[in-house]
């Protein structure tokens, strides 16, 4: 692909150089700064001074002044010229002889320093000699297969090295210790310091002219076979791909990042970065091309031209204009080494940003995103393409000169809605990625507000995620947008994250802005409440400039009213300059006007913005600041004038507003209130929540943090009193206190028991209709009666004494330790033997073995009562004995059972009783053995201790640190003395700890 990288500009015309002498030709050229030297075929050297000038059309031209010319007197052509500015010398090759002449007057050096027998030479641009006033030359000698290294000083030359080559060299270039040579059949690289050589590739120099040119440190450009320009390093490898140029290349030059090649009819320009042909310039009869300090000079036999590189930025902009993004970026990156770092970074970032917008317009979103991030794009540049996404308070202006040619997304899309959708999706993706990075620093409000608007418009699932996380969405812009797209639930979240919990549940659907004008004469402060609707603010006469005479702002409104010393009166039209200091505030709220019986149109958002521009220094204040202003001016709050807002989330739940964002919105509001720190808000909406669903609504109180009770914010007693009119809710709340939080208060337990009992009694009276509900209700009641020990038993018992709730009555008798009555009910009235066994089990839970044994014996006695005995009771007694043999005293049982019972009938009981008896006996023996063993160990330790024990009143116990009052003590093997009771206590504690840490040890 073509790019205009160079312009061909004439430098020295034929008439200035040789006049009418047709036989004179240019043989060589050299440039040093503004000095141009030309060597001709008639042994002359010409010195010109080049001055760059720019025409009125911004075109570069060269002004040439001939300084002088000098004849060398050898009657041979001047073959080569090289400038040595540090020596103020021009190195001239003429008639196989190198001589030194003065750069200014072209006079030969008086010392006559010369090098004879030279075919060609090159200057070492990476010298190894540290002397700044010395030039190193590599010389191809007329001596066959010989290369010589010379040091050239101001008035003398010195040979330092001579080496042989395998073939006759024809071209040479020198860099440091490395010589790159074109031999007869190949190219080689030689280290003249070590003598090591490296073959490169074959090339027939007799058929084609070889080219050997140094392009950078230890890297050379060579004319290769097949029309290739080959790159080679000093190590003999190629780090760049070759460029394809003409088969008949005459010369080559480097102007980074370009390689220029000259053939018989053209100059071709290739990029070293991607090896592509970038430009072709027609140029006939050219035979010299050389580069000097960033300049490229061309010469025919008669004239000299300059190839002027266009500024890099201009080249890049040309590529960007033709939408060749990759080439533009590659070119900019390749030129980095030639530009100061700070300047390059500024230019490079801008190029990346421009490239990103081009790719953005082509829907290449991945590439655009990458370039935006690398180029550190001000994200507002991108957001500004999307109409209405930037906040209305934003002061952002686009970059100048512009980064793109798009007016906005509509201009870019040309009505293609599918493309607009894709661009919006891209912006959502990009903003999501950068909102938590440094890219968004300083612009978080713009980013989050734009993201919220996009989410709302696209009905995106991440809208709620944005609002429930930390965000910087501007309320004044976001609220109307959410309302416009009917995202009422999200609007509530927006108010919540802005600390306006009341507005989150109850808020106006028409946004209110509070605008404070600057104080004018008479220290008048005016408040306007402007509703954001679509009706106009201004009448026929929209505004009047400030009056110089009164030094106050003048304005006419189509309709208004004045709050004048505590009284409201209609004024239409109303000019502020006519009211003076007597007017305290104005209210432009249609709600207030309606309350006063006035029909006044509300004010539009556009009017609000126009009014801000008209006042110049007005500002939008927060709701908190507005309330402070109201209090300072003694203005009644809007809530004092009647309801000014509609319930938002409540209306959604009722179906008055359509918003399907949260199907479980009611549950969400309840959850929201359960964690809300505002008691006022909780009490305000608790009734609504409970009226809709007591079971769900009570979670407002059951999910609240426990520490609120400690601070006295929400007292359980107050909540229970409040919930009294909601029976299901108060029951659930008491269950929360008693069963979940395990609060040990008699009144809560009693209250819950009474509520359970009332429910059971109510269902019991309607058993035909509610048989399915009665069983779980009685189960809850029995569970509470069994597990709780805090309720007032007598109170509950009194309520069920005359009912047939026998099982519950038995439980209550058990709580009163009247087990005989309880067992009589279970055994003889209910005949529920399993319930009787369970009764004995749970009543003896946590008690000692004797208490448990006594309960089961009482149950056995109830079964064996001679007055009511029957076969059913006998079988129940046998089952009881066989299943719980371990809790009975076998002797007492054998005395109680009739003598006619067979041993086989009681076999399981007898077997269990014997096993228990044997187990107890063995455990006792084990305990006795362990005690004896421990005693023996103590005696042994005592015998081992032979030292004297000194005991005095000043010595203290090592456990309690009190002194000994009697000659009684315990001495541990370590010699520590303690009181006897302290030692005993320590042993008991140790045994207790061992018992608790090993609860399942069995013998």
Secondary structure, 3 states (H helix, E strand, C coil): CCCCCEEEEEEECHHHHCCCCCCCCEEEEEEECCEEEEEECCCEEEEEEEEEEECCCCCEEEEEEEEEEEECCCCCCEEEEEEECCCCEEEEEECCEEEEEECCCCCECCCCCEEECEEEEEECCCCCCCCCCCEEEEEEECCCCEEEEEEECCCCEEEEEEEECCCCCCEEEEECCEEEEECCCEEEEEECCCCCEEEEEECCCCCCCCCEEEEECCEEEEEECCCEEEEEECCCCCCCCCEECCCCCCEEEEECCEEEEECCCEEEEEECCCCCEEEEEECCCCCEEEEECCEEEEECCCCEEEEEECCHHHHHHHHHHCCCHHHHHHHHHHCHHHCCHHHHHHHHHHHHHHHHHHHHHCCCHHHHHHHHHHCCCCHHHHHCCCCCCCCCCCCCCCCCCCCCCCCCHHHHHCCCHHHHHHHHHHHHHHHHHHCCCHHHCCCHHHHHHHHHHHHHHHCCCCHHHHHHCCCCCCHHHHHHHHHHCCCHHHHHHHHHHCCCHHHHHEECCCCEEEEECCCEHHHECCEEEEECECCCCCCCCCCEEEECCCCEEECEECCEEEEECCEEEEECCEEHHHCHHHCCEECCCHHHHHHCCCCCCCCEHHHHHHHHHHHCCCEECCHHHHHHHHHHCCCCCHHHHCCCCEECHHHHHHCCCCCCCCCCHHHHHHHHHHCCCCHHHHHHHHHHHHHHCHHHHCHHHHCCCCHHHHHCCCCHHHHHHHHHHCHHHHHHHHHHHHHHCCCCCHHHHHHHHHHHHHHHHHHHHCCCCCHHHHHHHHHHHHHHHHHCCCCCHHHHHHHHCCCCCHHHHHHHHHHCCCHHHHHHHHHHHCCCHHHHHHHHHHHCCCCCHHHHHHHHHHHHHHHCCCCCCCHHHHHHHHHHHHHCHHHCCHHHHHHHCCCCCCCCCCHHHHHHHHHHHHHHHHHHHHHHHHHHHHHHHHHHHHHHCCCCCCCCCCCECCCCCCECCCCCCEECCCCCEECHHHHHHHHHHHHHHHHHHCCCCCC
